[in-house]
Amino acid sequence: FQNIVAKHSSQFRGNAQHDALEFLLWLLDRMHEDLGAASPAQQSRGPAQVGAPPALGRDSGQPQGGHSRGCARSGDAPHPFPRSSLTCPHCLKQSNTFDPFLCISLPIPLRQTRALNVTLVLQCERWRFVRVGLAVPLLGTVADLRAMVAREGRIPPEQVILAELSPRGFLRSLADPEALRAAGEAAPVYAFQPPPARRAGCPRSLPASPAVPRPEGPRLLPSTARSSDCLHRAPGGRILLLLCNTAGTGPQLARFGPPLVLREERGVSWEQLQQNILAQLRGVLRGEVRPQGMGALFRIRLAGGSAPCTYLSPQDPRPLCHPAIDRALQLSGAGGPPHVRLTAEWDTSTKERLFGSIQEEVVQDAESVRRQQQAHGQQHSCTLDECFQLYTKEEQVRAPPGT
């Protein structure tokens, strides 16, 4: 077979490897010419065109009946003619072109989604911490992720706060216009639901308990902020706080306990703010803490602000009224309620005394995590029909600038 083919096409001579697609194109072209030459209409057209090379027979080198190969027209045999339509979006004028072809190169549809795990921190105790698996679009935005999380948690999208939380603390909050391609690569993504608005006259407090040994007061950095040192503003209004707890320094810095979502008054004092934080952590405390006379058990650092180390001062009567808090609210980004990310930095000895060896929160994996990992871990496959659908998909052609 190879010898017969090589006799009529020099490109297939020799024992080297040859391209199968080139052979199929050559074979279809020769069959098309032979079908045109064998038709009665083609034989009755007369002698070959002047200057056309004579056709060689398959078994001999003699010309065949005066017919010249290469002059068969496209109508001599069945031939596909795809229609290419171009419609102007302004005048709606349509232009159609028809071009014969022997083969087409079909595009292979690629996977349009990737698996992304999101930890939901909801207010319902049953679903307090649950990690869900989502198939997020590769070319989507954070707004798409917010809508998917809202459907998964059955909460309104405007209540979802998305943030990246690493084992060392908060990295950043995710804003709606951002692309999804980098979400979750630097740190796991957490979705927070704000607590319901608390009615006035119902303050939270810690129950009375035996006193905990008072630790040494934390050393505050020179960049410690006080609202009295900056702008004096009205303490009214409420603010959403995302807070995580860390212990240790340098490479040993590690997050422990669950991340918290608090809704606090702007005029709250340091002592009351600390009590509210401890009230949220009472489920992981070794014992109960006496609300009075316990001093500053931890430092509170503003995460993600313009200054790298902005600490709230325990001596500040209204620490949440500092202008750095306002700047952090403005930088929280579009999408979801405005919020401020805080980090409670505990001394290692104090953390061990109050919390023991507790580490990060325990998160339950939903069935969707395994399902999405399995679906996206398999090799992507497609059908021939999907390739044709992608090939014939309508696309918008943009004119080059200046035309």
C-alpha angles and dihedrals in degrees: 000000000000091000092053092050092046090052091064099033122041093198090071096051121115133034097281122117115272131202113259093208092054089051092051091049091049091047093049091048093051091046090050091052093046092050089052091047094050096052117102090232092057094047091051094055092086134234125354122277117272113267095015115131116247117254117245121224120241094246103030141029095241123115116256117236097310094293115137118214115232099040097087111122126229091253094059093085137015107287130175117240115192117205118228113195124195119189123191109229091213107044095017091226111158126213121193127195130187122203125176117233140181097201139005131210108232120205117234112232111237127212110280098196140050132203116258125178117214124188111220116214102192132171094236109096093219092059097030094135121008130152115218130190118229133186100224122189116256092224096037131112135234088263088066091051091049091054092049092050090048091054091046094049094036093232131123114274092234089064096056118103114192121199139158112241120187128189086265098050143274119346105178146322120249119238124205099245093055120106118250096223093091099036112118096008098102096037140347117284119242126194115207128197115206116237117254117270110274117226119241117264095036104097120177118238140171120249118248114267141157113296120265116225105269111243125216113281113265117254110245120215121238088254091066108140128223124185090217089060092056130026124345108221136167111279094218125119135051129264135201116233128194108199135182129181124232134181133193132029137259115351090354092060108123136167118239136184127017123312112251136219115204134177108207138175114253090231096054116133124237092250093052092045090053091049091051091051091050090048089059090049098047090105091066099034117111090225141351121285124224108241096217128067098004096123125206107332095180144007122250116218125190107236121211097010128138090264116060095221113032112156127188113234123235087212091059111102091209109023094171092060094070115123089237087068090055091050090050090052091053091050094050089096135225119307127051126028118311112263145165125232116221133181122209106211113204128194109244094239093049092048092051091048095051103029107019117208095335115150132183123334120281109250125196117219116226121220089255091070093063092039095053094044090051093046095048094039093063122086111268114249133184140184128242089247090058089052091053091047090053091046092053096040114129114247135184115243114207120211116237116257115277097027 
